[in-house]
Amino acid sequence: MLIFAPKSQYIEIMIQQEIGNAIKERRKKLGINQQTLADLASVAVNTVVAIERGEGNPQLATLLTILDTLGLQMDINIKQLDYETV
């Protein structure tokens, strides 16, 4: 599958897929299905399915709730970008 997108969008897609894969792997390791995860995290099963596929744009709070439910955490680094004024 080829994805033609601006570089920033491509990176975003890769990150979404990595997060989705990590959630799916952990869920399977715990032996629970998508519906059970959705119930435990109080989200719709469609949300879990979309996140695992690397699709959609979940709210950060939803994503963190799912990760917490699975005993996972996400480290976020916020960096200040230095732009030269033109």
QUIRA-V729342 format. One record per backbone hydrogen bond with DSSP energy under -1.0 kcal/mol. CO is the residue of the C=O (numbers start at 0). NH is the residue of the N-H. If there is no record, write none. Layout:
co=CO nh=NH
co=CO nh=NH
This chain:
co=5 nh=9
co=6 nh=10
co=7 nh=11
co=8 nh=12
co=9 nh=13
co=10 nh=14
co=11 nh=15
co=12 nh=16
co=13 nh=17
co=14 nh=18
co=15 nh=19
co=16 nh=20
co=17 nh=21
co=18 nh=22
co=19 nh=23
co=20 nh=24
co=21 nh=25
co=22 nh=26
co=23 nh=27
co=24 nh=28
co=25 nh=29
co=26 nh=31
co=32 nh=36
co=33 nh=37
co=34 nh=38
co=35 nh=39
co=36 nh=40
co=37 nh=42
co=43 nh=47
co=44 nh=48
co=45 nh=49
co=46 nh=50
co=47 nh=51
co=48 nh=52
co=49 nh=54
co=50 nh=53
co=58 nh=62
co=59 nh=63
co=60 nh=64
co=61 nh=65
co=62 nh=66
co=63 nh=67
co=64 nh=68
co=65 nh=69
co=66 nh=71
co=67 nh=70
